[in-house]
Amino acid sequence: MKKILLFGTLLLLAACGGVKKTQEALNSGNYVSAMNKAIKNLAENKTRKGHQAYVVLLEDAYAKHAQREEEQIAFLQQDGNPANLESIYNKFVQLKQIQQRIRPLLPLPIYEEGRDARFSFANYDAAILATKNDLSEYLYNNANGMLARAREKMDFRAAYSDLKYLQDINPGYKETISKMDEAYTKGLEYVRVEIENQTQQVIPERLETELLDFNAFGINSFWTEFHTNPLENVTYDYALNLNFREINISPEQVNEKQIIKEKQVKDGFEYLLDDNGNAVKDSLGNRIKVDRLKTVRCNFYQFTQFKSAQIGAKVSMVDLSNGQEINSYPLSSEFVFEHIYANYRGDKRALGSDLIPFLDARAVPFPSNEQMVYDAGEDLKARLKAIMTQNQFVAQNQFND
């Protein structure tokens, strides 16, 4: 019984807390938030008596919101500035959307007053269509003007943004799509990617391919294209150069180490005797046995196969309009091949559990120099990706999508 009362109390407190937050949103003029909270609770159970407060709050918030929005729309319309059309359009659309969310809840009875909540709904369809047409014409003409006057890539991107919004609200309006293609093409940053090898080692073709695969890196952006195979008809804005400066590969080495181990192990048993040489017995008269220990010795021969590869490189970003290097970062990576195997001479029981597994291993072929360079390049790829992700290339620092 106590648990039921406690649960009921918690539900009541939670409900009161929700009503309080909704009332606070209404009092602070945040009518949309108040309506959202009320609609959410009423959609769960509109006939619940504990939700009566939400009905009253929704009625009040809707009336105040609709009045404020319609007054602001009227003011913006009187201003006559076509730049206000987007705001006007969005306000009309929002007013309609709120009505569409409330309608499924109707009727909403207010029990204490013996009536249903009143909502003065209006038909905004004609206003939405008219405003959308005016806004579409404004956006289209404004974007065309920007395209004609554009001198910088950010101008084309601004035109694209307007056209993209126009396509979203009014698909297929005039030549919007072809204008978007024009703005996008002219707003793109083209980056030429090159790899240079100043070492005496061969860079594995697979590693070079993966280093140039920027799609796998996940760093291609909407406004940047990386070309590993430059096109003749493209004017490139930047160059990304990956310069391999040194590749060092150590000789193949096999290092031997001898370890001598001694250990006392059980080697049968013997009967316990007292100081007089007589047998010692337990309480039942049985002779007591004790372990006989023996010291064993083993020579453990450990062989370590070792080979390493180090790569030193530099990644640089160059502005091709003036030939200046914008940023450069050193890159280094190392891969170590190490394999341990062993054999022994003597009594294997002297060896610890940490040495035993090496006895099951055998010598293996050393990886080729090409494989070593490729494996070292795995880490290099991760470092290059980190640099590119942090910088998002020069285009992202100068222009915003």
N, C-alpha and C positions, 0 to 999 in steps of 0.2 A: 504493500500500500504506500509506503514511504517513497519507494522508487517511482511509482506512478505519479505521485504528487510532485516529486522533484523534476521529473521529465516534463510535466505540464507547466511548472514554473519556468523552466528553461525555455520552452516554446513561447511562453507569454513574453518573457524578457526579450527574446530574439525578435518577435513580432513588433514589440514596442520600439526596439532599436531601429528596425527598418522604417517604421512610420516616422520616427524622429528625424532620421537622415533625409527622408523624402520631404518633410516639412521644412528642414533647413535649406534644402536645395530650392524649394519654392520661395522661401523668404529672401534668399540671396539673389533671386532673379534667374537662377539656372533652371528655367522651366523645362527644357528638354530632358535634363537629368531627372528631375522630379517625375516627369511623365514616364520615362523609361522604367524607373523603379516601381511606379504604381502599376503600369501595364504588366510588368513581369509578375508581380504578386497576384494580380487579378486574373491573369491567364492561367495560373496554377489552380485557383479556386475563387471564382468571383462571388459565390453565394455565402462564403464563410463570414460569419459575423465579425470575426477579428480583422477582416479585410475591409470593413466598412469605411475606415479612415482613408484608405487608398482611393475609394470611389470619389469621395469629396475632394481629395487632393488632386486627383486627375481632372475633375471637372474644373477646378479653379486654375490649375496650371495650364490646361489647354486654352481656356478663355484668355488668360493673360498673355500667353505665348502668341496666339493667333492675332490678338490686337496689336502687340508690339511689332510683330513681323509685317503685318499689313501697313502699319504706320511707316515703318522703315522703307517698305517697297514704294509707298506713295512718295516719300521724300526723295528717294533715288530716281524715281521716274520724273519728278518735277525738275531735278537737277539737269536732266537731259544729256548727261555724259555717257556716251556709248560704252565706256570702260566699266560702267556699273551694271551692264546687262548680265554679266556672269553671276554677280551677286543676286540680282533680282531673280534670275532663272533658278538658281539654287534654292532661294527662299520659297518660291512657289512649289518646287518639287518636294521640298521638305514638308511643307504644310500638307500637301496631298498624301505623302507617305505616312504622316502621323495619323491622319484620318483613316487611312487604310488599316492601321494597326489597332485603332480603337473600335472600328465598326464591328469586327467579329465578337467583341465583348458585350455589345448592346443586346438587350437593355441592362443597365446597371442600376438596380434599385437602391435607394437610400431609405432604410427601414424607418428610422426615427422621424423622417419628414413625410413619409408615405408617398414618395414620388420617385421617378427615375431621374438619374443624372442627365443634365441638359448639355448638349454640344451643338453649337451653331456651325454646322458643316457648310462649306461652300464648294462649288464646282470650279476648280482651278484649271481644268483642262484647256480651255480656250486661251487663258493667260499664259499657260506653259508653252503651248504651241506658238503663240504669237511672239513670246519672248525668245523662244528657241530659234525662230526664223531670223529675228533681228540680231541675235547673238551670233548665229552662224554666218550671216553676211558680214558682221563686224570682224569676227575672227578670220574669215577667209580674206577679206580685203587687207586687214592688218598684217597677216602672214605674207601675203603677196608683196606688200610694201616693204616688209623686212627682207624678203628674198631679193628684191630689186636693189635695196640699199646696202645689203650685207657686204662687209669687207673682212670680217673675222669669223672664225668658225663658231664662236659662241653666238653670233647673230643668226646663223643658220640653225643652231640648236634651239634658240628661242622661237624661231619660226616653226620649227618642227613640233615644239611643245604645244603651241597654239593649234596647229593642224591636227595633232594627235587628240587633243581634247575635243576639237570639232568632230573628228571621226567617231569619237566615243558617243557624243550626244546626238549626232545627226549623220549616221553612216551613209557614205556615198554622195555627200553634198558636193555638187559641181566636180571640180578636178582635185579634190582634196588628196586622194591617194597618190596621184602623180606628183603633186606638190610636196607631199611628205617624202617621197622617194628622192626628189631633188634636194630637199633640205637635209635629209639624212646623209646622202652621198657627199655633199659639200661640207657637212659638219663633222665628218669622220676624221680621226687622226690616224695616219698610216705610219706604221713602224716597220722598218726593215731590220730583220734579225740576221746576224752573221756570227759564225764561229771561226775563230782564227787559231791555228796551232803553231806555236813558236817553239815547240819541243822537238826532240828527236824520236819521240814515240808516236805510234799510230793510235789515233782515237778510234775506238770500236764504232763501227757504223751504227750499231744498235743504240749505243749511248748517245751519239750525236743526234739520231732521230728522236730519241726521247727528250733530250734537252731542248729540242726545237718544237716539241709538241705542247704548245701553250694551252691547247684545249684540255689536255690532261691535267695541267696545273690549275685549271679553273680560275684563271686571272683575266681572260678575255672580257672586256667590258663592252657595253652597248656602243660607245663612241670611239672605240679603239680597235684597230685591226692589226695583227702581227703577221707579217709576211716573211716566211722563211725562203720562199722562192720569189724574188722581186719581179713585179710586172712592169713591162716597158711603158705602159700607158698610165702609170700611177706616179704622182709626185709625192715622194715620201717626206714626212714632217720630221721624223726622228729615226735614229739608228740605235739599235741595241746590240752591242758587241760583247761577245763572250770570248775572251782571249785566254787560251791555255798557255801559261808561261813556263811551267815546269811539270814534268811527270817523272818521278823517281821510283824505281823498282829495285828492291834489294835482291841480292843473290839468294838462291835457295839454300837454306841452312838446316842441318840436322845436329842438334846439340844433345850430347849424352851426359847423363848424371847418374852416379852410382850412390845408392843409399843402403847402408847396412842396418838390418833390423834384428833385434833379439827380443825374445819373449818367453815367459814361462807358460807352459801349456800342460794340461792334464795328461798323464801317461799311465793310465791304469790306477790301481789302488793298492793299499797295504793295510794290515791290521795294526791298530794302535797298541803300543806296549808301554808299560810303566817303566820307571827307572830301574827296576830289577829285571826287566826283560820279560815280564809276565803280560799275558793278554789282558786288555782292559775290556770289560763288558758293560752293557747297559743294564737298566733295572730289570729287564726281562731275561737277562743271562746271555744275550747275543753279543758276539764279538763286534767291537766298533771298527768300522772301516774309515780310512782317511785317504784323500786323493794323493797320488804320487805325482809330483811336478817335475817337469823336465825343461831345461833351457834349450830353445831351438834358435837357429840363426839362418838368415836369408839375405842374399845379395840381390837387391832390386836395381835393375838397369832401366832408367827412364830416358826415352828419346823424344825430343820435341822438334817437330818440323815447323819451320818459321819462314814466312815471306811477307813482305809489306809493300804497299804502293802508296805514294803521296802525290796529290795533285795540287798545284798552285795555279790559280786563275784570277782573272779580273773581269768584272762585268761593268760596262760603262754605257752611259746614255748620252747621245750627242744630238744637239739641235742642228738639223741639216740646213736650216735657213741661214745660219751664220758659222756653222762648223765648230761651235763651242761645245766642249764637254760639260754637261749639266751636273751629272753625278757619276761617281764611280765607287765600286765596292770590291774589296779583296775577297776572294773565295779560296778556301782550302778544305781538303778532305783527305782522309786516310783510311785505308782498309788493311787489316792485318789478318793473314791466314796463319793459324796455329793449330797443330794437331799433335796430340800426345799419345804415345803407345809405349809398351814396356814388356820386358821379360824378366826372368829371375833364375837364380841358381841357389839351391839350398832348400830349406823347409818352408813351404808356402804359408804355414800356420803362423809364422812370425810377422806376417804383413798385416797392417791395419785395414779396416774396411774402406778407407779413403784411397788406398793404392790398388786394391784388388781389381776394380773395373778397368784399369789401364791394361791389364794383362789380356783382356779380351779384344783389345784393339790391335790393328795392324797398320803398317805404313801405307799411306795413300799417295796417289800421284799429286804433285804440286799443280796448282792452277796455272794456266798459261798467263803470260804478261797481259794479253788482251783481256782475259777474264778479270785479272787483278785491277786493271784500269777501269773496267766496267763496274766492278763492285765498289771501287772508290767513288765512282761517279754517282752511285745511288745516293750517297750522302750529299754530294754536290747538287743534285737535283732538288733535294729538300731545302738546301740553303738558298739556292737561286729562287725557288718558289717563295720562300719567306721574304726575300728582298723585294720581289716583284709585288707580292701581296701588300707589303707595308707601303710601297711607293705608288702602286696602281698607275705607274708610269706618269710621265710628265703631263700628258693630256688631262689626267684626272686632277692634277694640282692646279691647272690653269682654268679649266672650264668645268662647270657642273652640268650633270645630265638634265 
